[in-house]
Amino acid sequence: GTDAGTWEWNVQTGDTIFNERWAEFIGYSVDELSPTSIDTWMEFAHPDDLEKCKQELDRHFRGETHLYECEHRMKHKDGSWIWLLDRGKIVSWTDDGKPLWMFGTHQDITKRKQAEIKRAESEKKYRQLFENMTNGLTLHEMIYNGEGEPVDYRFLDINPAFEKLTRLSASNLIGNTVKEVLPETEQYWIDNYGKVATTGESISFEKYAK
């Protein structure tokens, strides 16, 4: 009903039971994978993710976490890699206090991870452009009074070119408002930036800046 792959693992023997959905995630049937054990999972798991999963399992075994949880990749039958959210919990212990049976699920999160990777790559490209462009660039947060009129703006980010052009440092600007760091700033800067923020329309203007 949850469309999740399920697994049951005897931590002491390595015996593991997977349902059909678990196998379908990587393009197989359970019969094709039988006989199954923890080695079955390790065979298909991405080698770069195994250590991360082991660390999370060890934390759960030590009682540091209520659940084991790890995002990792597994190799599909067609050669591609899919992302899975792996969750589980110890459900029984041996008489001498060692983890015995652990039950858990796999959920396919490939689309979400691909979107995250794409977004991270886009942000990296934006940051590279932001840092290396020759034009000064700033990101502002507008501040309005009770009547909705722009009265100030806060520096959220500036690029190195802006520092070079103005001789102002990012450490002194970011997080502060223009009136705090440049109290003599003329109102037309605030009005123009406020117009852009409220209308969403770009403008171009030439003004003197001390």
N, C-alpha and C positions, 0 to 999 in steps of 0.2 A: 504493500500500500504506500510506502514511502519512496519507492523507486530507488532504494539504497541497496548496495551490495552488503552482505553480512558475512562476518567471520567469527569463528569460535576457535580459540587457540589454547592448547595445553602447553603452558609455558615450560613445564618440566620435561615433557617428552618431545615437544615440537609438533605433535599431531595438530592438524588444522582442518576445519570444515568450512567450506565456502558455499554460498548459495549461487544459483544460476546467474543472478544479476551481477554479482561480483565478477564472474567470469566474462559476462557479456561486455563489461566495461573495456576489457582488453581484447575483445574480438574472439573469444573462445567459448566453449561449453565446459561445464564441470567435468564431463566425461573425458574431454580432450586433455584436461589438466591432471586427471587422476593417475596415480594416487597423489594426494595433496599433503603438504606440510608447510611449516614456516619457510622452508627453502623455496617453495613455489612463489611466495610473495617476493622473497629476496631476489629470485631470478629475474623477475619482471620490473622490480623497482629501479629507479634511476640511481646509479652508483653514487652520484654526487649528493643524493638526498638521504642515503642510508644512515650516515652518522648523525644527521639531525634527528631522524626518527628514533635512533637508539638513545640519544640523549633525553628525548621526551619520554620514552618508555622507562628509562632508568629513574627519571624524576617521579613518575607515577608509582613505580615499584617501591621507591623510598617513602611514599606517602606525601610527597610535596604537592601533588596536584590531585584534584578530585577525579579528573578524567585525563586519559591520554589523548592528545590532539596534535596532529601534524599534517601539513599540506605537502604532498610529494608527487612526483611523477612516476608513471608506469608505462612500459612499452606496449603499444597496441600490436595486434597481429600484423597490421599493415605497415609496421615500422615507425609509425608516428608516436609521439609522446602525449599522454593525456595527464591532466592534473586531477588529483583526488584529495578530498578532505577525509582524513583517516581519524576516526574517533573510537575509543574503546575504554573498558573499565574492567578491573579485576573483580570477579564475582565469587571466587573461592580461593582458599589458602591451604597449604599443607599443614600437617600437625606441628611442624617446626617453624611455621611462620613464613614460608616462601610462597610467592604467587603461584597459583595452580591453574585455574581456568580464567580466561579473559575473553569477553565478548565485545564485538564492535561492529562498526559500519564503514563503508566507503560511499562517498557521494561525489559525482562528477562535477568538478568546478572549472573545467577547461575553458569555457567561454569567459567566465569571470577573470581567470588568471590571464588569458590572452588580452582582455581589455585592460587589465592593470599593467601588463608589460608594455602594451602599445601606448598607454597614457604616460608611463614612466619614460619611455623613449622620446615622446613628444615633449615632455617637460625638460628632458636633458637637452634636446635640440634648442628649445626656447631659452634655456639658461645659457647655453653656449653663445647664442645670438646676442642675448642680453649683455653678457660679460664682454664680448669682443667687438660689438658694433662701435663705430666712431662717433655716432650721435649720442648726446646725453639723453638718458631715459630714466624717468621716475614713475613710481606707482604710488598713487595718493588715495587716501580715504577721506571723503568729504565730511565736513561737520556742519550741521545746520542749527539754526535757532528755532524757537517754538513756532515761528511763522513759516518755517520751511525755507528760509533764506540761507544761502551759504555764508558762513562766517569764518571758516578756518579749514585747513586740511592737514591731515597727518601723513608723514612720509612712511610708507610701508617697505619700499625697496628703491635703491638707486644703483645705477651701473657705474663702473670705473670711469667711463667717459664723462659722466655728469660730475664726478668728483674732480676730474682734471679740468673741466671747463670752469667750474665755479670755485675751486679750491676749498670746497666743503667736504668733510669726511662722512662716510656712511655711519660710523659709530656715533657721530654727533647728531645726525639727522633721523635715522630710522627709529620709529617709535615716538618721535616728538612731532608737534605741530609746527607749521611754518611760523606762526606768531610767537611760539616759544623760542625758536632758534633764529628767526629773522623778523623781529618785531616791526621793522619798518617796511615790510612787504606791502605793496600797494594793493588796494581792494580789487583792482581789475583782474589780477591773477586769480584770486579766489572766485570772482564772479564768472570768469571764463571757464575755469575748471568745473565749477558748480553747474554751469549750463550743459557741459558735456555729460556730466554724471546723471543729470536729471532727464535729459532728452535722449541720450544715447547717440547723438549725432556728433560727428567729428567737426572740429573747427581749426582754422589756421590763422594765426595773428602774429604781428611783429611788435614787440615792446622792449623798452630799455630795462635792463636789470643791472643793478649796481653790483 
